[in-house]
Amino acid sequence: MARQMPLDLAHRPALGRGDFLVSQANAQAVALIDAWRDWPGGRLALIGPASSGKTHLAHVWMAESGAARIEAADLGAGMVPGLAAQGSVVVEDADRLAGLDPEQRRAAEGALFHLLNLVAAEGGRLLVTGRTPPASWSIDTPDLASRLQSLALARISAPDDMLLSSVMIKLFADRQLPVMPEVVNYLVERIDRSFAAAERAVAGLDAHALGERRRISRRLAAEYLGEVDDTDETGDAPGE
């Protein structure tokens, strides 16, 4: 039977408070987000590895605070008053400003510096996200670097087995894919210990299942990972 070409179908991740999975890896960050009215100076840096849930937790805070959201790379001087007027603002991926072209980088850094100051002056709240602590970010503007390095830190750490399993279950659910626990356990034991690896595994297995026109099973997961699996499973025929 010919392989079916998988379609790149969009899926919408669930980003509500009830969908955020809490464990030791992110409990400190969740506690600080919950205490957002008490942030020192009204500002906080939320840091963690790629795909660790920073954006999800930022959306949780946005729902609670009514905050506006913008990517750091999209910041410009003309946006600052309007953003500050929202009272609460999320600036995502501020650690990636170094990757912009020089002119765009100067504009974004200048806007972020003024936004930090204006939000503080008006008694608002500002959440900045990045993969590492601000002290490691490459920031050309000395005053901005100093401001960022002074922020309190909410840390999301690498996931433990329980959180990684829960994240994978959620990722499958976001794609409306039913999976058995043994499939998740099999994958967790074999992928890199990171949220990004879990995301790649779920997306890859989804595409593989579509291409093979088979349900997701432990056997299919083994084939996707290139491992020999002698498990005799039923109900895994093409088209099922």
Helices and strands as residue ranges (DSSP letters): G 17-19, H 27-34, G 36-38, G 40-42, E 43-47, H 54-65, E 68-71, G 72-74, G 77-79, H 80-85, E 88-92, G 94-99, H 102-121, E 125-130, G 134-136, H 142-149, E 152-155, H 161-174, H 181-188, H 195-212, H 218-224
